[in-house]
Amino acid sequence: MAARLALRRLAPLLLLLWQRTPSAAAWQPPWAVPEMDFTQCATDVHWVGQNYMNMKGLVMDDVTFRYCPSRLPEIWPNLNNSKVTSLRLFRSWNEAWPEERQDTVWDSLVSYVKNNGVKVLMGTPVTCDAQADDRDWKWTKALMQRLGPTHVMGFAVGNELELLWGQKGIAKDCILELWDKGGLWKTFQQRVAEVDEIGFGSLAITSVFTSGIIYSG
């Protein structure tokens, strides 16, 4: 009896949800949705005590990168028009993304960066898949050249390197090659040399680690 009563109460809600669910034919990918005008958006809520915002930046997730980099915020919300001045990219493209959209997405990102005076921290992976690393590096160099030295603050060779050994399917020989036999250092030197060749000779270079390196070494 209680179950029937509960179902009776839920039925109108389920019907409403069904009626409001868009059909597959009506769905549009994010890049096909018209840009919205936020120039009239206003608020009377302003945070105080947020210091050095010009030294802070955004990290762009894969969904935003793939579909709508032009919609990255230009100012920090509720901070009296403090501009976003820096951006970090984990990658320059992904093999799973449609190749035919690469130029469009990159043009959108470059336009956002240059129109807002943003500087980008670029990066390229170092993993146990040398072929994939070389492909990603090729994309990274191409995007860096589109951005130009003025809009690239630095370049990271490898991301969360100390976590690689714990990833599923990673062979011990690969880890030994990277760390004990100088594979990482060799790749690092190669990437830096190629960065110099494409006009980024004064660029700051780094590698990215998590805080875990402090605890686990």
Sequence and secondary structure as in RCSB ss.txt:
>XXXX:A:sequence
MAARLALRRLAPLLLLLWQRTPSAAAWQPPWAVPEMDFTQCATDVHWVGQNYMNMKGLVMDDVTFRYCPSRLPEI
WPNLNNSKVTSLRLFRSWNEAWPEERQDTVWDSLVSYVKNNGVKVLMGTPVTCDAQADDRDWKWTKALMQRLGPT
HVMGFAVGNELELLWGQKGIAKDCILELWDKGGLWKTFQQRVAEVDEIGFGSLAITSVFTSGIIYSG
>XXXX:A:secstr
 HHHHHHHHHHHHHHHHHHHS  GGG   GGGS     TT   S        GGG  EEE HHHHHH GGGS SB
 TTSTT B  EEEES S  TTS GGGHHHHHHHHHHHHHHTT EEEEEE   S HHHHHHHHHHHHHHHHHH GG
GEEEEEEEESGGGGGGSTT  HHHHHHHHTSSHHHHHHHHHHHHHHHTT TT EEEEE  THHHHH 
